């Protein structure tokens, strides 16, 4: 069997699509179509994003669109019938749109020229100009070395260490204590800083995460779910028995906290989900 090259495959995919110019895509959005931005988070942070679009990166696109996957993006639920994909320059979006059509999402197309053409056409683009966000989290361990994890009831519905973003005039250490208290009702004794993590794909401009090793303070109550809006359950887990789904970023922060070494500044790659 002869080998096909990528240009032939792209041309065949694009021939099957009713592709749209950026202006036509904007009109379709006003008519109720959904625009899915398949670009990586770092490109969105650098170049901006389109108001009203839904972000579903290429590596998880089919899972975010298909209701049968169990991992559908909530913003796409009930809107799978009319989809427009946009990538950076209008190539990978064509291949992805063709794949979605083969899954039965037949009214899927993409934007000629991608985000680059959208921006050149003077269509709306949001850019991030605010302060870089800061986060704080804790790897809380018990006497047996187990780690306290909470199960998020949103997004990836993943297991995570307690944490969140800093509030005004709040230190990272105080934020870590507050987040643990708000999510699990515990009082923490922070032992040490275990790492600072720069995540370019966090939000629209990237942000820093501060992570601490901690244990329950004397007199603290046992952990219990106190934020039912975001957390469905919690538990103590041994390092070799961490629950799923969980991200490689969370596992890395746990390993850094359990290791006996000085804290480092680490670049966070796009997250990989272990299921």
Backbone torsions as a table, in degrees:
resi	resn	phi	psi	omega
1	UNK	NA	131.8	-179.1
2	UNK	-73.9	149.1	-178.2
3	UNK	-85.9	134.0	174.9
4	UNK	-89.1	144.3	175.2
5	UNK	-96.0	166.1	-173.5
6	UNK	-64.4	-31.6	179.3
7	UNK	-66.1	-39.4	176.8
8	UNK	-64.9	-42.4	-179.8
9	UNK	-63.7	-42.1	179.2
10	UNK	-63.9	-45.2	-179.2
11	UNK	-61.5	-40.7	178.8
12	UNK	-65.3	-40.9	178.4
13	UNK	-63.6	-46.2	-177.8
14	UNK	-66.6	-29.9	178.3
15	UNK	-67.4	-24.0	179.9
16	UNK	-87.6	-5.2	-175.2
17	UNK	-106.5	146.1	168.6
18	UNK	-91.4	79.1	-171.1
19	UNK	-69.5	153.1	-174.0
20	UNK	-118.0	144.3	167.8
21	UNK	-73.4	163.8	176.5
22	UNK	-55.4	-41.5	179.7
23	UNK	-63.9	-40.4	178.1
24	UNK	-66.0	-38.2	178.1
25	UNK	-63.9	-41.6	178.7
26	UNK	-61.3	-40.0	177.8
27	UNK	-64.9	-42.6	179.1
28	UNK	-62.2	-37.8	177.9
29	UNK	-60.6	-41.6	178.2
30	UNK	-65.8	-24.4	178.8
31	UNK	-88.9	4.4	174.7
32	UNK	106.7	1.9	175.3
33	UNK	-74.6	156.5	179.9
34	UNK	-107.9	127.2	177.6
35	UNK	-94.0	122.8	178.7
36	UNK	-108.0	120.8	177.5
37	UNK	-88.3	113.4	-176.7
38	UNK	-98.3	7.0	-179.6
39	UNK	-69.8	158.1	175.9
40	UNK	-67.8	155.3	-176.7
41	UNK	-60.6	-34.4	-178.1
42	UNK	-68.4	-31.9	175.9
43	UNK	-69.9	-39.7	177.0
44	UNK	-63.0	-40.0	178.4
45	UNK	-66.4	-37.7	-177.8
46	UNK	-76.6	-44.7	-169.6
47	UNK	-103.8	-17.2	-177.7
48	UNK	105.8	177.9	-178.4
49	UNK	-141.1	162.4	-173.8
50	UNK	-92.1	125.2	178.5
51	UNK	-57.2	134.6	179.3
52	UNK	87.5	-5.7	178.9
53	UNK	-81.6	160.0	175.5
54	UNK	-112.2	133.1	-178.6
55	UNK	-90.7	122.9	174.6
56	UNK	-144.7	94.6	-175.5
57	UNK	-57.2	153.6	-176.0
58	UNK	-54.5	-37.6	-173.6
59	UNK	-68.8	-15.9	178.8
60	UNK	-127.8	13.0	-171.5
61	UNK	-55.4	-52.4	-176.1
62	UNK	-60.2	-37.8	179.1
63	UNK	-68.8	-34.0	-179.7
64	UNK	-75.4	-25.3	-178.0
65	UNK	-90.0	-43.4	-170.3
66	UNK	-77.3	118.1	178.7
67	UNK	-61.3	-25.4	-177.7
68	UNK	-77.1	-7.7	-175.8
69	UNK	-74.7	-23.1	-173.0
70	UNK	81.2	-1.1	-179.0
71	UNK	-131.7	30.6	-177.6
72	UNK	-65.8	141.3	172.7
73	UNK	-65.8	123.4	-176.9
74	UNK	-55.6	-33.7	-178.9
75	UNK	-67.6	-14.7	-179.9
76	UNK	-98.0	-8.7	-177.7
77	UNK	-61.7	124.3	-179.8
78	UNK	82.0	2.0	-178.4
79	UNK	-122.8	21.9	-175.0
80	UNK	-79.1	-8.4	-171.9
81	UNK	-81.2	-20.7	-178.4
82	UNK	-138.5	94.4	-173.1
83	UNK	-120.0	140.0	174.1
84	UNK	-123.7	124.5	178.2
85	UNK	-99.1	144.4	175.3
86	UNK	-136.6	126.6	174.9
87	UNK	-110.9	-157.5	-176.1
88	UNK	-78.1	-41.0	-175.5
89	UNK	-131.7	3.9	173.4
90	UNK	90.6	24.8	177.4
91	UNK	-110.3	-61.4	-178.0
92	UNK	-63.9	-27.7	178.1
93	UNK	-65.5	-32.7	178.5
94	UNK	-66.5	-44.9	178.0
95	UNK	-62.6	-40.7	-179.3
96	UNK	-68.3	-40.0	178.6
97	UNK	-62.9	-39.5	178.5
98	UNK	-64.5	-38.2	177.9
99	UNK	-64.0	-43.0	179.5
100	UNK	-64.1	-37.1	176.9
101	UNK	-62.4	-37.3	179.6
102	UNK	-68.9	-20.4	176.3
103	UNK	-85.4	-3.4	178.5
104	UNK	108.7	-1.4	177.3
105	UNK	-91.0	75.6	-165.0
106	UNK	-72.7	-23.8	178.4
107	UNK	-93.6	52.1	177.8
108	UNK	-115.4	136.2	177.7
109	UNK	-145.4	-169.5	179.9
110	UNK	-145.0	179.6	-174.0
111	UNK	-104.9	125.0	176.1
112	UNK	-63.2	126.1	178.8
113	UNK	84.0	-9.8	174.7
114	UNK	62.3	-155.7	-177.5
115	UNK	-62.4	-35.4	179.6
116	UNK	-58.0	-44.7	179.4
117	UNK	-70.9	-36.1	177.8
118	UNK	-58.9	-48.5	-178.8
119	UNK	-67.2	-40.0	179.0
120	UNK	-63.4	-27.3	179.1
121	UNK	-79.1	-1.8	178.7
122	UNK	77.3	18.4	179.1
123	UNK	-80.1	160.7	-172.0
124	UNK	-59.4	133.8	175.3
125	UNK	-138.7	131.0	173.9
126	UNK	-95.6	134.4	172.5
127	UNK	-120.2	154.6	-177.0
128	UNK	-95.1	123.8	-178.9
129	UNK	-126.2	5.7	-178.4
130	UNK	-84.6	-174.7	179.7
131	UNK	-68.3	151.2	177.4
132	UNK	-68.1	128.3	-177.9
133	UNK	-69.2	153.5	177.6
134	UNK	-125.3	138.1	178.1
135	UNK	-124.6	157.7	177.6
136	UNK	-141.1	138.0	-179.0
137	UNK	-146.6	164.6	-177.3
138	UNK	-130.6	135.1	167.3
139	UNK	-93.8	99.7	-174.9
140	UNK	-95.0	125.8	-179.3
141	UNK	-118.3	154.0	176.5
142	UNK	-104.3	-172.9	-175.9
143	UNK	-64.1	-22.0	179.6
144	UNK	-94.6	5.5	179.2
145	UNK	81.6	7.3	178.1
146	UNK	-77.1	155.8	-175.7
147	UNK	-107.7	137.2	177.4
148	UNK	-82.8	123.2	178.2
149	UNK	-126.1	148.4	175.8
150	UNK	-115.0	149.1	-178.1
151	UNK	-103.3	110.3	-179.4
152	UNK	-68.5	144.1	-179.9
153	UNK	-106.9	27.3	-179.4
154	UNK	-149.8	172.3	177.2
155	UNK	58.6	-123.3	179.7
156	UNK	-76.6	-4.8	-175.8
157	UNK	51.3	51.3	-172.0
158	UNK	-103.8	167.0	171.9
159	UNK	-87.3	141.8	-172.1
160	UNK	-150.8	156.1	171.0
161	UNK	-76.4	149.3	-179.8
162	UNK	-61.3	136.0	179.6
163	UNK	173.8	176.8	180.0
164	UNK	179.3	-164.6	-177.2
165	UNK	-92.7	154.2	179.5
166	UNK	-73.1	147.7	171.8
167	UNK	-97.4	171.4	-178.5
168	UNK	-59.0	136.5	177.9
169	UNK	56.9	35.0	180.0
170	UNK	-119.9	133.2	176.8
171	UNK	-76.2	162.7	178.6
172	UNK	-62.7	-39.7	-179.6
173	UNK	-65.1	-43.0	177.9
174	UNK	-65.3	-37.1	178.6
175	UNK	-64.7	-40.0	178.4
176	UNK	-61.6	-43.1	177.9
177	UNK	-63.7	-44.9	-177.9
178	UNK	-63.4	-45.2	-178.4
179	UNK	-62.4	-41.6	178.3
180	UNK	-63.5	-39.8	179.4
181	UNK	-66.5	-43.2	-178.3
182	UNK	-69.1	-33.0	-176.2
183	UNK	-88.4	-33.7	-172.2
184	UNK	-128.4	-5.1	178.4
185	UNK	77.8	8.1	-175.3
186	UNK	-95.7	158.9	169.6
187	UNK	-103.8	130.6	-175.0
188	UNK	-103.3	146.7	165.8
189	UNK	-109.2	104.8	-178.5
190	UNK	-74.5	128.0	-177.0
191	UNK	-94.6	-44.5	-179.9
192	UNK	-169.8	158.4	170.5
193	UNK	-75.4	132.1	-178.0
194	UNK	-113.4	-10.2	178.2
195	UNK	176.2	152.3	170.8
196	UNK	-121.3	130.4	-171.3
197	UNK	-125.4	124.4	177.0
198	UNK	-97.4	118.2	-178.5
199	UNK	-114.7	99.5	-179.3
200	UNK	-60.3	-28.3	-176.8
201	UNK	-87.6	5.0	179.4
202	UNK	-80.0	118.2	179.8
203	UNK	64.9	-145.8	-175.9
204	UNK	-99.9	-12.1	-176.8
205	UNK	-132.1	2.7	-175.7
206	UNK	83.1	165.4	-179.7
207	UNK	-165.7	167.6	179.4
208	UNK	-103.7	141.2	173.5
209	UNK	-113.4	130.6	172.3
210	UNK	-105.0	130.4	-177.5
211	UNK	-124.4	137.5	-177.0
212	UNK	-123.6	148.5	167.2
213	UNK	-86.9	135.4	-176.2
214	UNK	-149.7	166.1	173.2
215	UNK	-141.0	168.3	178.7
216	UNK	-67.3	135.2	178.3
217	UNK	-72.6	151.7	175.7
218	UNK	-54.3	133.1	-179.7
219	UNK	87.7	-4.8	179.0
220	UNK	-69.1	146.4	173.2
221	UNK	-73.7	165.9	176.0
222	UNK	-70.7	150.8	-179.7
223	UNK	-62.1	139.6	174.8
224	UNK	-149.8	152.5	-178.9
225	UNK	-70.2	119.2	179.3
226	UNK	-115.6	-5.7	178.5
227	UNK	-122.7	79.4	-175.7
228	UNK	-67.4	-16.0	179.4
229	UNK	-71.3	-24.4	-175.7
230	UNK	-123.6	-22.7	-171.6
231	UNK	-124.4	130.6	-177.9
232	UNK	-97.7	-28.4	-178.9
233	UNK	-163.7	170.1	176.5
234	UNK	-147.4	171.0	178.3
235	UNK	-176.6	166.4	174.4
236	UNK	-98.6	134.1	-175.1
237	UNK	-136.6	137.7	172.3
238	UNK	-70.4	153.0	-177.7
239	UNK	-58.6	-34.3	-178.7
240	UNK	-88.7	10.5	179.5
241	UNK	-139.1	39.9	-179.7
242	UNK	-69.1	140.3	-176.3
243	UNK	-76.7	167.2	177.8
244	UNK	-120.4	151.7	-1.9
245	UNK	-78.0	151.0	178.5
246	UNK	-152.5	149.9	-177.5
247	UNK	-92.3	156.6	175.2
248	UNK	-64.0	-28.4	177.3
249	UNK	-64.0	-43.8	179.2
250	UNK	-65.9	-43.3	178.2
251	UNK	-61.5	-41.3	178.6
252	UNK	-61.8	-40.6	178.8
253	UNK	-67.6	-36.5	176.5
254	UNK	-64.1	-46.5	-179.1
255	UNK	-62.3	-40.7	178.4
256	UNK	-62.9	-39.4	-178.6
257	UNK	-70.8	-34.2	-178.8
258	UNK	-79.5	-19.5	179.9
259	UNK	-78.1	149.5	179.3
260	UNK	-94.8	76.4	179.9
261	UNK	-149.1	159.9	-179.4
262	UNK	-65.0	154.7	177.8
263	UNK	-67.7	150.6	178.1
264	UNK	-130.3	165.1	172.3
265	UNK	-97.7	125.3	-172.0
266	UNK	-124.0	137.1	173.5
267	UNK	-83.8	129.4	-177.8
268	UNK	-96.8	120.2	175.8
269	UNK	-78.4	165.5	174.3
270	UNK	-50.9	136.5	-171.6
271	UNK	-69.6	142.9	172.6
272	UNK	-110.2	133.0	-177.2
273	UNK	-100.6	127.5	176.6
274	UNK	-97.0	122.7	-174.0
275	UNK	-119.4	NA	NA
